[in-house]
Amino acid sequence: MNLGLLTDTTTAGTGTGQTIILVGYIVIIIGALYFFMIRPQKKRQKAEEKLRNSVEMGDEIITIGGICGRVVALKEDSLVIESPIDHSKTKILKSAVQTNTTVHDDK
């Protein structure tokens, strides 16, 4: 009779230990996801935002769609670019800027 009672308490203690280990694994997985996926994505977003806010008049840019042009007008959330071939003007959103090919001297 005591043997059956002893077995039940040992199993209950092992179940609690397994639960703690399972919770530990979940915390490790969430931490790994943060450091390998979420954190780098936030860094990229900050770099893109910095690039878009640093666009100035006369800069040569390339949009996400592959349109190349020179900035001729700036507004709060949009800008106007001029095509180098036929000098046509196109209004685009700042969020569409992918690359600024103009080199600035940052001092």
Secondary structure, DSSP 8 states (H G I E B T S, - for coil): -HHHHHHHHHHHHHHHHHHHHHHHHHHHHHHHHIIIIIHHHHHHHHHHHHHHHT--TT-EEEETT--EEEEEEE-SSEEEEE-TTT--EEEEEGGGEEEE-------
